[in-house]
Amino acid sequence: MKSATYWIEKLELQKHPEGGYFREIYLSDEVVPQTGLPVNFRGKRSFATSIYYLLEGNDFSAFHRIKSDEIWHYYAGSSAIEIVSLEHGKIKKYLVGNDPDHGESFQVIVPKNTWFAARLQNLEGYALAGCTVSPGFHFDDFEIADEKLIDEFPELKDEIALFLR
């Protein structure tokens, strides 16, 4: 099995502001004008974007949300990725991985405007995934959580605190 370092170097991944490593691999040429998007978007957006995303060890993707649906795809690694999301005031957990006998799915969809974070199920491993976003990802649509998320969901303080930077 290839190492996390191999994939970081081979795919030319860079540190991501939310944690982990990434590289954009697709940005559609065609765009949706702002008039064709929901009112919470400012400006035009590509039809779709996709990235490679890698987590290793105890690194994690901090709680964040975006204005579009995000589809996670599992590619390789020694661990599944646990996605932790806040849905209707409750914590939900999904596993992105290649072992359906243990509740893992090759793809997991995170609905738009949902606070979510991610970590490895096996903190000694790594996982290489892909994330596809439509309308396409733009950093203007990205919001990283801070302590105010705990104020909003005080009963989930312990879970949320694990995923804040």
PyMOL CGO cylinders between C-alpha atoms (Angstrom):
from pymol import cmd
from pymol.cgo import CYLINDER

trace = [
    CYLINDER, 0.00, 0.00, 0.00, 1.25, 3.47, -0.85, 0.3, 1, 1, 1, 1, 1, 1,
    CYLINDER, 1.25, 3.47, -0.85, 1.87, 5.97, 1.97, 0.3, 1, 1, 1, 1, 1, 1,
    CYLINDER, 1.87, 5.97, 1.97, 0.21, 9.30, 2.66, 0.3, 1, 1, 1, 1, 1, 1,
    CYLINDER, 0.21, 9.30, 2.66, 3.49, 11.03, 1.76, 0.3, 1, 1, 1, 1, 1, 1,
    CYLINDER, 3.49, 11.03, 1.76, 3.48, 9.26, -1.59, 0.3, 1, 1, 1, 1, 1, 1,
    CYLINDER, 3.48, 9.26, -1.59, 0.00, 10.64, -2.43, 0.3, 1, 1, 1, 1, 1, 1,
    CYLINDER, 0.00, 10.64, -2.43, 0.79, 14.14, -1.12, 0.3, 1, 1, 1, 1, 1, 1,
    CYLINDER, 0.79, 14.14, -1.12, 3.85, 14.32, -3.36, 0.3, 1, 1, 1, 1, 1, 1,
    CYLINDER, 3.85, 14.32, -3.36, 2.45, 12.44, -6.38, 0.3, 1, 1, 1, 1, 1, 1,
    CYLINDER, 2.45, 12.44, -6.38, -0.78, 14.47, -6.50, 0.3, 1, 1, 1, 1, 1, 1,
    CYLINDER, -0.78, 14.47, -6.50, 0.96, 17.74, -5.49, 0.3, 1, 1, 1, 1, 1, 1,
    CYLINDER, 0.96, 17.74, -5.49, -1.39, 18.29, -2.56, 0.3, 1, 1, 1, 1, 1, 1,
    CYLINDER, -1.39, 18.29, -2.56, -1.22, 21.43, -0.41, 0.3, 1, 1, 1, 1, 1, 1,
    CYLINDER, -1.22, 21.43, -0.41, -2.38, 22.12, 3.15, 0.3, 1, 1, 1, 1, 1, 1,
    CYLINDER, -2.38, 22.12, 3.15, -6.08, 23.01, 3.33, 0.3, 1, 1, 1, 1, 1, 1,
    CYLINDER, -6.08, 23.01, 3.33, -7.32, 25.79, 5.67, 0.3, 1, 1, 1, 1, 1, 1,
    CYLINDER, -7.32, 25.79, 5.67, -9.80, 23.37, 7.31, 0.3, 1, 1, 1, 1, 1, 1,
    CYLINDER, -9.80, 23.37, 7.31, -7.11, 20.67, 7.83, 0.3, 1, 1, 1, 1, 1, 1,
    CYLINDER, -7.11, 20.67, 7.83, -5.73, 17.90, 5.65, 0.3, 1, 1, 1, 1, 1, 1,
    CYLINDER, -5.73, 17.90, 5.65, -4.29, 18.27, 2.15, 0.3, 1, 1, 1, 1, 1, 1,
    CYLINDER, -4.29, 18.27, 2.15, -6.00, 19.07, -1.15, 0.3, 1, 1, 1, 1, 1, 1,
    CYLINDER, -6.00, 19.07, -1.15, -5.66, 20.03, -4.78, 0.3, 1, 1, 1, 1, 1, 1,
    CYLINDER, -5.66, 20.03, -4.78, -8.35, 21.20, -7.13, 0.3, 1, 1, 1, 1, 1, 1,
    CYLINDER, -8.35, 21.20, -7.13, -8.50, 18.85, -10.10, 0.3, 1, 1, 1, 1, 1, 1,
    CYLINDER, -8.50, 18.85, -10.10, -11.59, 20.06, -11.93, 0.3, 1, 1, 1, 1, 1, 1,
    CYLINDER, -11.59, 20.06, -11.93, -13.19, 23.45, -12.48, 0.3, 1, 1, 1, 1, 1, 1,
    CYLINDER, -13.19, 23.45, -12.48, -15.84, 23.41, -15.18, 0.3, 1, 1, 1, 1, 1, 1,
    CYLINDER, -15.84, 23.41, -15.18, -15.43, 25.93, -17.97, 0.3, 1, 1, 1, 1, 1, 1,
    CYLINDER, -15.43, 25.93, -17.97, -19.12, 26.69, -18.01, 0.3, 1, 1, 1, 1, 1, 1,
    CYLINDER, -19.12, 26.69, -18.01, -20.69, 28.84, -15.33, 0.3, 1, 1, 1, 1, 1, 1,
    CYLINDER, -20.69, 28.84, -15.33, -24.07, 29.57, -13.85, 0.3, 1, 1, 1, 1, 1, 1,
    CYLINDER, -24.07, 29.57, -13.85, -24.78, 33.32, -13.73, 0.3, 1, 1, 1, 1, 1, 1,
    CYLINDER, -24.78, 33.32, -13.73, -25.79, 34.75, -10.36, 0.3, 1, 1, 1, 1, 1, 1,
    CYLINDER, -25.79, 34.75, -10.36, -29.34, 35.15, -11.66, 0.3, 1, 1, 1, 1, 1, 1,
    CYLINDER, -29.34, 35.15, -11.66, -29.53, 31.35, -12.00, 0.3, 1, 1, 1, 1, 1, 1,
    CYLINDER, -29.53, 31.35, -12.00, -28.37, 30.66, -8.43, 0.3, 1, 1, 1, 1, 1, 1,
    CYLINDER, -28.37, 30.66, -8.43, -30.15, 30.85, -5.06, 0.3, 1, 1, 1, 1, 1, 1,
    CYLINDER, -30.15, 30.85, -5.06, -30.10, 34.30, -3.47, 0.3, 1, 1, 1, 1, 1, 1,
    CYLINDER, -30.10, 34.30, -3.47, -27.41, 33.39, -0.92, 0.3, 1, 1, 1, 1, 1, 1,
    CYLINDER, -27.41, 33.39, -0.92, -24.74, 33.20, -3.67, 0.3, 1, 1, 1, 1, 1, 1,
    CYLINDER, -24.74, 33.20, -3.67, -22.83, 36.32, -4.71, 0.3, 1, 1, 1, 1, 1, 1,
    CYLINDER, -22.83, 36.32, -4.71, -21.54, 36.17, -8.26, 0.3, 1, 1, 1, 1, 1, 1,
    CYLINDER, -21.54, 36.17, -8.26, -21.39, 33.42, -10.86, 0.3, 1, 1, 1, 1, 1, 1,
    CYLINDER, -21.39, 33.42, -10.86, -20.26, 29.85, -10.09, 0.3, 1, 1, 1, 1, 1, 1,
    CYLINDER, -20.26, 29.85, -10.09, -18.78, 27.04, -12.14, 0.3, 1, 1, 1, 1, 1, 1,
    CYLINDER, -18.78, 27.04, -12.14, -21.19, 24.21, -12.85, 0.3, 1, 1, 1, 1, 1, 1,
    CYLINDER, -21.19, 24.21, -12.85, -19.01, 21.90, -10.73, 0.3, 1, 1, 1, 1, 1, 1,
    CYLINDER, -19.01, 21.90, -10.73, -15.61, 21.55, -9.07, 0.3, 1, 1, 1, 1, 1, 1,
    CYLINDER, -15.61, 21.55, -9.07, -13.71, 18.63, -7.60, 0.3, 1, 1, 1, 1, 1, 1,
    CYLINDER, -13.71, 18.63, -7.60, -10.65, 18.16, -5.43, 0.3, 1, 1, 1, 1, 1, 1,
    CYLINDER, -10.65, 18.16, -5.43, -8.43, 15.43, -4.10, 0.3, 1, 1, 1, 1, 1, 1,
    CYLINDER, -8.43, 15.43, -4.10, -8.48, 15.48, -0.29, 0.3, 1, 1, 1, 1, 1, 1,
    CYLINDER, -8.48, 15.48, -0.29, -6.21, 13.58, 2.07, 0.3, 1, 1, 1, 1, 1, 1,
    CYLINDER, -6.21, 13.58, 2.07, -6.28, 13.16, 5.84, 0.3, 1, 1, 1, 1, 1, 1,
    CYLINDER, -6.28, 13.16, 5.84, -3.57, 11.43, 7.83, 0.3, 1, 1, 1, 1, 1, 1,
    CYLINDER, -3.57, 11.43, 7.83, -3.02, 10.58, 11.47, 0.3, 1, 1, 1, 1, 1, 1,
    CYLINDER, -3.02, 10.58, 11.47, -4.87, 12.73, 13.97, 0.3, 1, 1, 1, 1, 1, 1,
    CYLINDER, -4.87, 12.73, 13.97, -5.36, 15.63, 11.55, 0.3, 1, 1, 1, 1, 1, 1,
    CYLINDER, -5.36, 15.63, 11.55, -8.99, 16.53, 10.92, 0.3, 1, 1, 1, 1, 1, 1,
    CYLINDER, -8.99, 16.53, 10.92, -11.22, 18.67, 8.79, 0.3, 1, 1, 1, 1, 1, 1,
    CYLINDER, -11.22, 18.67, 8.79, -12.60, 21.36, 11.11, 0.3, 1, 1, 1, 1, 1, 1,
    CYLINDER, -12.60, 21.36, 11.11, -16.32, 22.08, 11.27, 0.3, 1, 1, 1, 1, 1, 1,
    CYLINDER, -16.32, 22.08, 11.27, -17.28, 24.13, 8.24, 0.3, 1, 1, 1, 1, 1, 1,
    CYLINDER, -17.28, 24.13, 8.24, -20.12, 24.55, 5.79, 0.3, 1, 1, 1, 1, 1, 1,
    CYLINDER, -20.12, 24.55, 5.79, -20.55, 25.55, 2.19, 0.3, 1, 1, 1, 1, 1, 1,
    CYLINDER, -20.55, 25.55, 2.19, -23.52, 26.72, 0.15, 0.3, 1, 1, 1, 1, 1, 1,
    CYLINDER, -23.52, 26.72, 0.15, -23.56, 23.69, -2.18, 0.3, 1, 1, 1, 1, 1, 1,
    CYLINDER, -23.56, 23.69, -2.18, -24.03, 19.95, -1.80, 0.3, 1, 1, 1, 1, 1, 1,
    CYLINDER, -24.03, 19.95, -1.80, -20.71, 18.14, -1.47, 0.3, 1, 1, 1, 1, 1, 1,
    CYLINDER, -20.71, 18.14, -1.47, -20.15, 14.54, -2.55, 0.3, 1, 1, 1, 1, 1, 1,
    CYLINDER, -20.15, 14.54, -2.55, -17.25, 12.70, -0.91, 0.3, 1, 1, 1, 1, 1, 1,
    CYLINDER, -17.25, 12.70, -0.91, -15.67, 9.78, -2.84, 0.3, 1, 1, 1, 1, 1, 1,
    CYLINDER, -15.67, 9.78, -2.84, -13.28, 7.27, -1.27, 0.3, 1, 1, 1, 1, 1, 1,
    CYLINDER, -13.28, 7.27, -1.27, -10.17, 6.35, -3.30, 0.3, 1, 1, 1, 1, 1, 1,
    CYLINDER, -10.17, 6.35, -3.30, -7.43, 4.77, -1.19, 0.3, 1, 1, 1, 1, 1, 1,
    CYLINDER, -7.43, 4.77, -1.19, -5.88, 4.44, 2.24, 0.3, 1, 1, 1, 1, 1, 1,
    CYLINDER, -5.88, 4.44, 2.24, -5.67, 2.48, 5.44, 0.3, 1, 1, 1, 1, 1, 1,
    CYLINDER, -5.67, 2.48, 5.44, -8.64, 4.09, 7.15, 0.3, 1, 1, 1, 1, 1, 1,
    CYLINDER, -8.64, 4.09, 7.15, -12.20, 5.15, 6.48, 0.3, 1, 1, 1, 1, 1, 1,
    CYLINDER, -12.20, 5.15, 6.48, -13.11, 8.81, 6.93, 0.3, 1, 1, 1, 1, 1, 1,
    CYLINDER, -13.11, 8.81, 6.93, -15.74, 9.56, 9.53, 0.3, 1, 1, 1, 1, 1, 1,
    CYLINDER, -15.74, 9.56, 9.53, -17.87, 12.54, 8.58, 0.3, 1, 1, 1, 1, 1, 1,
    CYLINDER, -17.87, 12.54, 8.58, -19.55, 14.21, 11.54, 0.3, 1, 1, 1, 1, 1, 1,
    CYLINDER, -19.55, 14.21, 11.54, -22.43, 16.54, 10.64, 0.3, 1, 1, 1, 1, 1, 1,
    CYLINDER, -22.43, 16.54, 10.64, -24.92, 18.65, 12.54, 0.3, 1, 1, 1, 1, 1, 1,
    CYLINDER, -24.92, 18.65, 12.54, -28.37, 17.92, 11.21, 0.3, 1, 1, 1, 1, 1, 1,
    CYLINDER, -28.37, 17.92, 11.21, -31.51, 19.24, 12.90, 0.3, 1, 1, 1, 1, 1, 1,
    CYLINDER, -31.51, 19.24, 12.90, -29.62, 19.83, 16.15, 0.3, 1, 1, 1, 1, 1, 1,
    CYLINDER, -29.62, 19.83, 16.15, -28.18, 16.31, 16.32, 0.3, 1, 1, 1, 1, 1, 1,
    CYLINDER, -28.18, 16.31, 16.32, -24.81, 14.79, 15.49, 0.3, 1, 1, 1, 1, 1, 1,
    CYLINDER, -24.81, 14.79, 15.49, -24.90, 12.34, 12.57, 0.3, 1, 1, 1, 1, 1, 1,
    CYLINDER, -24.90, 12.34, 12.57, -21.94, 10.20, 11.53, 0.3, 1, 1, 1, 1, 1, 1,
    CYLINDER, -21.94, 10.20, 11.53, -21.15, 8.66, 8.16, 0.3, 1, 1, 1, 1, 1, 1,
    CYLINDER, -21.15, 8.66, 8.16, -18.20, 6.55, 7.04, 0.3, 1, 1, 1, 1, 1, 1,
    CYLINDER, -18.20, 6.55, 7.04, -16.57, 7.08, 3.65, 0.3, 1, 1, 1, 1, 1, 1,
    CYLINDER, -16.57, 7.08, 3.65, -14.52, 4.01, 2.86, 0.3, 1, 1, 1, 1, 1, 1,
    CYLINDER, -14.52, 4.01, 2.86, -14.27, 0.77, 0.94, 0.3, 1, 1, 1, 1, 1, 1,
    CYLINDER, -14.27, 0.77, 0.94, -15.70, -1.73, 3.45, 0.3, 1, 1, 1, 1, 1, 1,
    CYLINDER, -15.70, -1.73, 3.45, -19.51, -1.88, 3.14, 0.3, 1, 1, 1, 1, 1, 1,
    CYLINDER, -19.51, -1.88, 3.14, -19.60, -4.82, 5.59, 0.3, 1, 1, 1, 1, 1, 1,
    CYLINDER, -19.60, -4.82, 5.59, -18.57, -2.30, 8.29, 0.3, 1, 1, 1, 1, 1, 1,
    CYLINDER, -18.57, -2.30, 8.29, -21.00, 0.47, 7.35, 0.3, 1, 1, 1, 1, 1, 1,
    CYLINDER, -21.00, 0.47, 7.35, -18.70, 2.29, 4.97, 0.3, 1, 1, 1, 1, 1, 1,
    CYLINDER, -18.70, 2.29, 4.97, -19.87, 3.83, 1.69, 0.3, 1, 1, 1, 1, 1, 1,
    CYLINDER, -19.87, 3.83, 1.69, -17.80, 4.73, -1.35, 0.3, 1, 1, 1, 1, 1, 1,
    CYLINDER, -17.80, 4.73, -1.35, -19.73, 8.02, -1.54, 0.3, 1, 1, 1, 1, 1, 1,
    CYLINDER, -19.73, 8.02, -1.54, -21.34, 10.22, 1.11, 0.3, 1, 1, 1, 1, 1, 1,
    CYLINDER, -21.34, 10.22, 1.11, -23.34, 13.36, 0.37, 0.3, 1, 1, 1, 1, 1, 1,
    CYLINDER, -23.34, 13.36, 0.37, -23.19, 16.34, 2.71, 0.3, 1, 1, 1, 1, 1, 1,
    CYLINDER, -23.19, 16.34, 2.71, -26.19, 18.60, 2.05, 0.3, 1, 1, 1, 1, 1, 1,
    CYLINDER, -26.19, 18.60, 2.05, -25.63, 22.31, 1.38, 0.3, 1, 1, 1, 1, 1, 1,
    CYLINDER, -25.63, 22.31, 1.38, -25.42, 24.63, 4.41, 0.3, 1, 1, 1, 1, 1, 1,
    CYLINDER, -25.42, 24.63, 4.41, -24.70, 21.72, 6.78, 0.3, 1, 1, 1, 1, 1, 1,
    CYLINDER, -24.70, 21.72, 6.78, -22.01, 22.11, 9.42, 0.3, 1, 1, 1, 1, 1, 1,
    CYLINDER, -22.01, 22.11, 9.42, -19.66, 19.15, 9.12, 0.3, 1, 1, 1, 1, 1, 1,
    CYLINDER, -19.66, 19.15, 9.12, -16.19, 17.93, 10.01, 0.3, 1, 1, 1, 1, 1, 1,
    CYLINDER, -16.19, 17.93, 10.01, -14.15, 14.83, 9.24, 0.3, 1, 1, 1, 1, 1, 1,
    CYLINDER, -14.15, 14.83, 9.24, -11.50, 12.64, 10.83, 0.3, 1, 1, 1, 1, 1, 1,
    CYLINDER, -11.50, 12.64, 10.83, -9.99, 9.25, 10.29, 0.3, 1, 1, 1, 1, 1, 1,
    CYLINDER, -9.99, 9.25, 10.29, -11.55, 6.25, 11.92, 0.3, 1, 1, 1, 1, 1, 1,
    CYLINDER, -11.55, 6.25, 11.92, -8.03, 4.83, 12.42, 0.3, 1, 1, 1, 1, 1, 1,
    CYLINDER, -8.03, 4.83, 12.42, -5.83, 7.68, 13.65, 0.3, 1, 1, 1, 1, 1, 1,
    CYLINDER, -5.83, 7.68, 13.65, -2.69, 5.79, 12.67, 0.3, 1, 1, 1, 1, 1, 1,
    CYLINDER, -2.69, 5.79, 12.67, -3.78, 5.61, 9.03, 0.3, 1, 1, 1, 1, 1, 1,
    CYLINDER, -3.78, 5.61, 9.03, -4.58, 7.88, 6.15, 0.3, 1, 1, 1, 1, 1, 1,
    CYLINDER, -4.58, 7.88, 6.15, -7.32, 8.24, 3.56, 0.3, 1, 1, 1, 1, 1, 1,
    CYLINDER, -7.32, 8.24, 3.56, -7.38, 9.72, 0.08, 0.3, 1, 1, 1, 1, 1, 1,
    CYLINDER, -7.38, 9.72, 0.08, -10.76, 10.96, -1.03, 0.3, 1, 1, 1, 1, 1, 1,
    CYLINDER, -10.76, 10.96, -1.03, -12.29, 13.27, -3.57, 0.3, 1, 1, 1, 1, 1, 1,
    CYLINDER, -12.29, 13.27, -3.57, -14.92, 15.95, -3.07, 0.3, 1, 1, 1, 1, 1, 1,
    CYLINDER, -14.92, 15.95, -3.07, -17.24, 17.10, -5.84, 0.3, 1, 1, 1, 1, 1, 1,
    CYLINDER, -17.24, 17.10, -5.84, -19.28, 20.28, -5.39, 0.3, 1, 1, 1, 1, 1, 1,
    CYLINDER, -19.28, 20.28, -5.39, -22.12, 21.66, -7.51, 0.3, 1, 1, 1, 1, 1, 1,
    CYLINDER, -22.12, 21.66, -7.51, -22.63, 24.58, -8.03, 0.3, 1, 1, 1, 1, 1, 1,
    CYLINDER, -22.63, 24.58, -8.03, -18.85, 24.68, -7.94, 0.3, 1, 1, 1, 1, 1, 1,
    CYLINDER, -18.85, 24.68, -7.94, -16.91, 25.50, -4.81, 0.3, 1, 1, 1, 1, 1, 1,
    CYLINDER, -16.91, 25.50, -4.81, -15.76, 29.06, -4.25, 0.3, 1, 1, 1, 1, 1, 1,
    CYLINDER, -15.76, 29.06, -4.25, -14.04, 30.25, -1.06, 0.3, 1, 1, 1, 1, 1, 1,
    CYLINDER, -14.04, 30.25, -1.06, -16.70, 33.00, -0.77, 0.3, 1, 1, 1, 1, 1, 1,
    CYLINDER, -16.70, 33.00, -0.77, -19.15, 30.16, -0.01, 0.3, 1, 1, 1, 1, 1, 1,
    CYLINDER, -19.15, 30.16, -0.01, -16.92, 28.62, 2.70, 0.3, 1, 1, 1, 1, 1, 1,
    CYLINDER, -16.92, 28.62, 2.70, -17.45, 29.30, 6.41, 0.3, 1, 1, 1, 1, 1, 1,
    CYLINDER, -17.45, 29.30, 6.41, -15.29, 27.72, 9.09, 0.3, 1, 1, 1, 1, 1, 1,
    CYLINDER, -15.29, 27.72, 9.09, -16.80, 27.32, 12.55, 0.3, 1, 1, 1, 1, 1, 1,
    CYLINDER, -16.80, 27.32, 12.55, -15.54, 28.91, 15.72, 0.3, 1, 1, 1, 1, 1, 1,
    CYLINDER, -15.54, 28.91, 15.72, -16.66, 28.86, 19.37, 0.3, 1, 1, 1, 1, 1, 1,
    CYLINDER, -16.66, 28.86, 19.37, -20.02, 30.39, 18.38, 0.3, 1, 1, 1, 1, 1, 1,
    CYLINDER, -20.02, 30.39, 18.38, -21.05, 26.96, 17.06, 0.3, 1, 1, 1, 1, 1, 1,
    CYLINDER, -21.05, 26.96, 17.06, -20.83, 25.65, 20.64, 0.3, 1, 1, 1, 1, 1, 1,
    CYLINDER, -20.83, 25.65, 20.64, -23.01, 28.57, 21.79, 0.3, 1, 1, 1, 1, 1, 1,
    CYLINDER, -23.01, 28.57, 21.79, -25.58, 27.55, 19.17, 0.3, 1, 1, 1, 1, 1, 1,
    CYLINDER, -25.58, 27.55, 19.17, -25.51, 23.86, 20.23, 0.3, 1, 1, 1, 1, 1, 1,
    CYLINDER, -25.51, 23.86, 20.23, -24.35, 23.83, 23.91, 0.3, 1, 1, 1, 1, 1, 1,
    CYLINDER, -24.35, 23.83, 23.91, -25.63, 20.28, 24.43, 0.3, 1, 1, 1, 1, 1, 1,
    CYLINDER, -25.63, 20.28, 24.43, -23.12, 19.11, 21.77, 0.3, 1, 1, 1, 1, 1, 1,
    CYLINDER, -23.12, 19.11, 21.77, -20.18, 21.05, 23.24, 0.3, 1, 1, 1, 1, 1, 1,
    CYLINDER, -20.18, 21.05, 23.24, -17.89, 18.03, 23.73, 0.3, 1, 1, 1, 1, 1, 1,
    CYLINDER, -17.89, 18.03, 23.73, -18.40, 16.70, 20.17, 0.3, 1, 1, 1, 1, 1, 1,
    CYLINDER, -18.40, 16.70, 20.17, -18.07, 20.09, 18.50, 0.3, 1, 1, 1, 1, 1, 1,
    CYLINDER, -18.07, 20.09, 18.50, -14.97, 21.11, 20.47, 0.3, 1, 1, 1, 1, 1, 1,
    CYLINDER, -14.97, 21.11, 20.47, -13.05, 18.15, 19.01, 0.3, 1, 1, 1, 1, 1, 1,
    CYLINDER, -13.05, 18.15, 19.01, -13.34, 19.71, 15.54, 0.3, 1, 1, 1, 1, 1, 1,
    CYLINDER, -13.34, 19.71, 15.54, -12.57, 23.39, 16.09, 0.3, 1, 1, 1, 1, 1, 1,
    CYLINDER, -12.57, 23.39, 16.09, -9.24, 25.04, 15.28, 0.3, 1, 1, 1, 1, 1, 1,
]
cmd.load_cgo(trace, "trace")
